[in-house]
């Protein structure tokens, strides 16, 4: 399973994005299940409306379903961990979407991610000790 961050989805959908080619290549060649979180999807849709328009954004959401992208659902019992993570990384700062991906890594024991964010996911640690492995950076 590979985690996917907002920037990778945006770059894939937006041909004008500097990471578009690398993301297109990654998603075209990837054969592993992809997983993300609702805060990431909310952030994507909000940003995509402006960048690529409503119609293409809706098509993107439909494509996620057709491709079988997994979406981990959080419950109220996750709020304390999300807040702790956001407090721990307040100097960056860590937003809810990033905190949800760290939580997902902790819940599934998997720290491989696809992200255009070269700073934050280099700094974050899941379970406070394990670094993320950004597959997009390894590719480029």
C-alpha atoms as an extended CHARMM CRD file, in Angstrom:
* protein
*
       140  EXT
         1         1  UNK       CA              0.0000000000        0.0000000000        0.0000000000  PROA      1               0.0000000000
         2         2  UNK       CA              1.2260000000        3.4790000000       -0.9270000000  PROA      2               0.0000000000
         3         3  UNK       CA             -0.1080000000        6.6330000000        0.7490000000  PROA      3               0.0000000000
         4         4  UNK       CA             -0.9630000000        9.5960000000       -1.4730000000  PROA      4               0.0000000000
         5         5  UNK       CA             -0.7730000000       13.2530000000       -0.4320000000  PROA      5               0.0000000000
         6         6  UNK       CA             -2.6450000000       16.2440000000       -1.8410000000  PROA      6               0.0000000000
         7         7  UNK       CA              0.2280000000       17.5870000000       -3.9380000000  PROA      7               0.0000000000
         8         8  UNK       CA              0.6060000000       14.3500000000       -5.8880000000  PROA      8               0.0000000000
         9         9  UNK       CA             -3.0960000000       14.2720000000       -6.7910000000  PROA      9               0.0000000000
        10        10  UNK       CA             -2.9990000000       17.9470000000       -7.7880000000  PROA      10              0.0000000000
        11        11  UNK       CA              0.0930000000       17.5010000000       -9.9330000000  PROA      11              0.0000000000
        12        12  UNK       CA             -1.4350000000       14.5050000000      -11.6690000000  PROA      12              0.0000000000
        13        13  UNK       CA             -4.6140000000       16.4210000000      -12.5180000000  PROA      13              0.0000000000
        14        14  UNK       CA             -2.9880000000       19.7490000000      -13.4690000000  PROA      14              0.0000000000
        15        15  UNK       CA             -0.8490000000       19.6220000000      -16.6180000000  PROA      15              0.0000000000
        16        16  UNK       CA              0.6600000000       22.9920000000      -15.6750000000  PROA      16              0.0000000000
        17        17  UNK       CA              2.0350000000       21.7310000000      -12.3680000000  PROA      17              0.0000000000
        18        18  UNK       CA              5.8290000000       21.4020000000      -12.1650000000  PROA      18              0.0000000000
        19        19  UNK       CA              5.4460000000       17.8240000000      -10.8430000000  PROA      19              0.0000000000
        20        20  UNK       CA              2.8760000000       16.7300000000      -13.4420000000  PROA      20              0.0000000000
        21        21  UNK       CA              5.2520000000       14.5640000000      -15.5010000000  PROA      21              0.0000000000
        22        22  UNK       CA              6.7570000000       12.7860000000      -12.4980000000  PROA      22              0.0000000000
        23        23  UNK       CA              3.3370000000       12.1430000000      -10.9620000000  PROA      23              0.0000000000
        24        24  UNK       CA              1.8500000000       10.9410000000      -14.2390000000  PROA      24              0.0000000000
        25        25  UNK       CA              4.7670000000        8.5220000000      -14.6240000000  PROA      25              0.0000000000
        26        26  UNK       CA              4.4330000000        7.2640000000      -11.0400000000  PROA      26              0.0000000000
        27        27  UNK       CA              0.6770000000        6.6560000000      -11.2550000000  PROA      27              0.0000000000
        28        28  UNK       CA              0.9770000000        5.0630000000      -14.7060000000  PROA      28              0.0000000000
        29        29  UNK       CA              3.6390000000        2.5950000000      -13.5130000000  PROA      29              0.0000000000
        30        30  UNK       CA              2.4030000000        1.9140000000       -9.9770000000  PROA      30              0.0000000000
        31        31  UNK       CA              0.9110000000       -1.5500000000       -9.4040000000  PROA      31              0.0000000000
        32        32  UNK       CA              0.3400000000       -1.3040000000       -5.6590000000  PROA      32              0.0000000000
        33        33  UNK       CA             -2.8860000000       -0.3010000000       -3.8950000000  PROA      33              0.0000000000
        34        34  UNK       CA             -3.1910000000        3.4250000000       -3.1890000000  PROA      34              0.0000000000
        35        35  UNK       CA             -4.6310000000        4.8440000000        0.0400000000  PROA      35              0.0000000000
        36        36  UNK       CA             -5.5060000000        8.3450000000        1.1610000000  PROA      36              0.0000000000
        37        37  UNK       CA             -7.7340000000       10.1310000000        3.7030000000  PROA      37              0.0000000000
        38        38  UNK       CA            -10.8250000000       12.3230000000        3.4900000000  PROA      38              0.0000000000
        39        39  UNK       CA             -8.9790000000       15.4680000000        4.6640000000  PROA      39              0.0000000000
        40        40  UNK       CA             -6.6440000000       15.0010000000        1.6660000000  PROA      40              0.0000000000
        41        41  UNK       CA             -9.6150000000       14.6080000000       -0.6850000000  PROA      41              0.0000000000
        42        42  UNK       CA            -11.3310000000       17.7020000000        0.7220000000  PROA      42              0.0000000000
        43        43  UNK       CA             -8.1500000000       19.7310000000        0.2750000000  PROA      43              0.0000000000
        44        44  UNK       CA             -7.7540000000       18.4020000000       -3.2910000000  PROA      44              0.0000000000
        45        45  UNK       CA            -11.2970000000       19.2070000000       -4.3750000000  PROA      45              0.0000000000
        46        46  UNK       CA            -11.0650000000       22.7140000000       -2.9280000000  PROA      46              0.0000000000
        47        47  UNK       CA             -7.8070000000       23.4210000000       -4.7830000000  PROA      47              0.0000000000
        48        48  UNK       CA             -8.7990000000       21.6080000000       -7.9940000000  PROA      48              0.0000000000
        49        49  UNK       CA            -11.9570000000       23.6660000000       -8.4580000000  PROA      49              0.0000000000
        50        50  UNK       CA             -9.7060000000       26.6900000000       -9.0500000000  PROA      50              0.0000000000
        51        51  UNK       CA             -6.8680000000       24.9310000000      -10.8550000000  PROA      51              0.0000000000
        52        52  UNK       CA             -8.6760000000       22.5880000000      -13.2570000000  PROA      52              0.0000000000
        53        53  UNK       CA            -12.3860000000       23.4390000000      -12.9280000000  PROA      53              0.0000000000
        54        54  UNK       CA            -15.4440000000       21.7310000000      -11.4960000000  PROA      54              0.0000000000
        55        55  UNK       CA            -16.0770000000       19.2600000000      -14.3390000000  PROA      55              0.0000000000
        56        56  UNK       CA            -12.5230000000       17.8840000000      -14.3620000000  PROA      56              0.0000000000
        57        57  UNK       CA            -12.5240000000       17.7080000000      -10.5590000000  PROA      57              0.0000000000
        58        58  UNK       CA            -15.6930000000       15.6180000000      -10.5530000000  PROA      58              0.0000000000
        59        59  UNK       CA            -14.1540000000       13.3490000000      -13.1890000000  PROA      59              0.0000000000
        60        60  UNK       CA            -11.0770000000       12.9810000000      -10.9390000000  PROA      60              0.0000000000
        61        61  UNK       CA            -13.2690000000       11.8800000000       -7.9990000000  PROA      61              0.0000000000
        62        62  UNK       CA            -15.0080000000        9.3380000000      -10.2540000000  PROA      62              0.0000000000
        63        63  UNK       CA            -11.6110000000        8.0620000000      -11.4270000000  PROA      63              0.0000000000
        64        64  UNK       CA            -10.4970000000        7.4800000000       -7.8290000000  PROA      64              0.0000000000
        65        65  UNK       CA            -13.4740000000        5.2050000000       -7.3310000000  PROA      65              0.0000000000
        66        66  UNK       CA            -12.9750000000        3.4260000000      -10.6700000000  PROA      66              0.0000000000
        67        67  UNK       CA             -9.3010000000        2.8060000000       -9.8740000000  PROA      67              0.0000000000
        68        68  UNK       CA            -10.1190000000        1.4130000000       -6.4270000000  PROA      68              0.0000000000
        69        69  UNK       CA             -8.2270000000        4.0190000000       -4.4080000000  PROA      69              0.0000000000
        70        70  UNK       CA             -8.7170000000        3.2760000000       -0.7230000000  PROA      70              0.0000000000
        71        71  UNK       CA             -9.9180000000        5.9770000000        1.6530000000  PROA      71              0.0000000000
        72        72  UNK       CA             -9.1970000000        5.3760000000        5.3300000000  PROA      72              0.0000000000
        73        73  UNK       CA            -12.0330000000        6.6860000000        7.4750000000  PROA      73              0.0000000000
        74        74  UNK       CA            -11.2080000000        8.3630000000       10.7760000000  PROA      74              0.0000000000
        75        75  UNK       CA            -13.4200000000        8.4070000000       13.8110000000  PROA      75              0.0000000000
        76        76  UNK       CA            -13.7650000000       10.7160000000       16.7830000000  PROA      76              0.0000000000
        77        77  UNK       CA            -11.3220000000        8.4580000000       18.6230000000  PROA      77              0.0000000000
        78        78  UNK       CA             -8.5670000000        9.7020000000       16.2600000000  PROA      78              0.0000000000
        79        79  UNK       CA             -8.9670000000       13.3910000000       17.1430000000  PROA      79              0.0000000000
        80        80  UNK       CA             -6.6190000000       13.3220000000       20.1320000000  PROA      80              0.0000000000
        81        81  UNK       CA             -3.7970000000       11.8110000000       18.0340000000  PROA      81              0.0000000000
        82        82  UNK       CA             -4.4040000000       14.3020000000       15.2160000000  PROA      82              0.0000000000
        83        83  UNK       CA             -4.2000000000       17.1790000000       17.7010000000  PROA      83              0.0000000000
        84        84  UNK       CA             -1.0380000000       15.7410000000       19.2660000000  PROA      84              0.0000000000
        85        85  UNK       CA              0.6150000000       15.4670000000       15.8520000000  PROA      85              0.0000000000
        86        86  UNK       CA             -0.4090000000       19.0020000000       14.8690000000  PROA      86              0.0000000000
        87        87  UNK       CA              0.9620000000       20.2880000000       18.1870000000  PROA      87              0.0000000000
        88        88  UNK       CA              4.2100000000       18.3310000000       17.7630000000  PROA      88              0.0000000000
        89        89  UNK       CA              4.8080000000       19.7790000000       14.2870000000  PROA      89              0.0000000000
        90        90  UNK       CA              3.3150000000       23.2330000000       14.9040000000  PROA      90              0.0000000000
        91        91  UNK       CA              6.5580000000       24.8870000000       13.7930000000  PROA      91              0.0000000000
        92        92  UNK       CA              6.0450000000       23.6910000000       10.1800000000  PROA      92              0.0000000000
        93        93  UNK       CA              2.9160000000       23.8860000000       10.7180000000  PROA      93              0.0000000000
        94        94  UNK       CA              1.2260000000       20.5220000000       10.1330000000  PROA      94              0.0000000000
        95        95  UNK       CA             -2.2620000000       20.7830000000        8.6630000000  PROA      95              0.0000000000
        96        96  UNK       CA             -5.0940000000       18.2980000000        9.1580000000  PROA      96              0.0000000000
        97        97  UNK       CA             -4.4850000000       16.5320000000        5.8300000000  PROA      97              0.0000000000
        98        98  UNK       CA             -0.8280000000       15.8560000000        6.6960000000  PROA      98              0.0000000000
        99        99  UNK       CA             -1.7230000000       14.7840000000       10.2370000000  PROA      99              0.0000000000
       100       100  UNK       CA             -4.2740000000       12.3550000000        8.8160000000  PROA      100             0.0000000000
       101       101  UNK       CA             -1.6100000000       10.7800000000        6.5840000000  PROA      101             0.0000000000
       102       102  UNK       CA              0.7660000000       10.3560000000        9.5140000000  PROA      102             0.0000000000
       103       103  UNK       CA             -2.1120000000        8.7310000000       11.4070000000  PROA      103             0.0000000000
       104       104  UNK       CA             -2.7630000000        6.4520000000        8.4300000000  PROA      104             0.0000000000
       105       105  UNK       CA              0.8990000000        5.3930000000        8.3890000000  PROA      105             0.0000000000
       106       106  UNK       CA              0.6860000000        4.6300000000       12.1020000000  PROA      106             0.0000000000
       107       107  UNK       CA             -2.5430000000        2.6650000000       11.7620000000  PROA      107             0.0000000000
       108       108  UNK       CA             -1.2410000000        0.5650000000        8.8540000000  PROA      108             0.0000000000
       109       109  UNK       CA              2.4730000000        0.3670000000        9.6270000000  PROA      109             0.0000000000
       110       110  UNK       CA              3.3350000000        1.7810000000        6.2080000000  PROA      110             0.0000000000
       111       111  UNK       CA              5.3950000000        4.9040000000        5.5530000000  PROA      111             0.0000000000
       112       112  UNK       CA              5.7580000000        4.8800000000        1.7850000000  PROA      112             0.0000000000
       113       113  UNK       CA              4.1260000000        7.9760000000        0.3610000000  PROA      113             0.0000000000
       114       114  UNK       CA              3.7940000000        9.8990000000       -2.8840000000  PROA      114             0.0000000000
       115       115  UNK       CA              4.0600000000       13.6150000000       -2.1530000000  PROA      115             0.0000000000
       116       116  UNK       CA              5.3170000000       16.7650000000       -3.8300000000  PROA      116             0.0000000000
       117       117  UNK       CA              5.9540000000       18.1540000000       -0.3430000000  PROA      117             0.0000000000
       118       118  UNK       CA              9.6940000000       17.7240000000       -0.0510000000  PROA      118             0.0000000000
       119       119  UNK       CA             10.0260000000       19.5240000000        3.2830000000  PROA      119             0.0000000000
       120       120  UNK       CA              7.2790000000       18.3200000000        5.5900000000  PROA      120             0.0000000000
       121       121  UNK       CA              7.2330000000       14.6020000000        4.8240000000  PROA      121             0.0000000000
       122       122  UNK       CA             10.9920000000       14.6060000000        5.1870000000  PROA      122             0.0000000000
       123       123  UNK       CA             10.5370000000       15.9590000000        8.7440000000  PROA      123             0.0000000000
       124       124  UNK       CA              7.4920000000       13.9490000000        9.8640000000  PROA      124             0.0000000000
       125       125  UNK       CA              7.9160000000       10.6650000000       11.7210000000  PROA      125             0.0000000000
       126       126  UNK       CA              5.1550000000        8.1120000000       12.0990000000  PROA      126             0.0000000000
       127       127  UNK       CA              4.9500000000        6.5230000000       15.5240000000  PROA      127             0.0000000000
       128       128  UNK       CA              7.4050000000        9.3290000000       16.4270000000  PROA      128             0.0000000000
       129       129  UNK       CA             10.3760000000        7.4060000000       15.0400000000  PROA      129             0.0000000000
       130       130  UNK       CA              9.8580000000        6.0710000000       11.5130000000  PROA      130             0.0000000000
       131       131  UNK       CA             10.6860000000        8.3640000000        8.5700000000  PROA      131             0.0000000000
       132       132  UNK       CA              8.5000000000        8.4950000000        5.4990000000  PROA      132             0.0000000000
       133       133  UNK       CA              9.8460000000        7.1750000000        2.2260000000  PROA      133             0.0000000000
       134       134  UNK       CA              8.6980000000        9.5160000000       -0.5470000000  PROA      134             0.0000000000
       135       135  UNK       CA              8.5290000000        7.4260000000       -3.6990000000  PROA      135             0.0000000000
       136       136  UNK       CA              8.1510000000       10.5130000000       -5.8780000000  PROA      136             0.0000000000
       137       137  UNK       CA             11.4960000000       11.9010000000       -4.6750000000  PROA      137             0.0000000000
       138       138  UNK       CA             13.1840000000        8.5520000000       -5.2780000000  PROA      138             0.0000000000
       139       139  UNK       CA             11.8500000000        8.5810000000       -8.8270000000  PROA      139             0.0000000000
       140       140  UNK       CA             13.0660000000       12.1090000000       -9.6390000000  PROA      140             0.0000000000
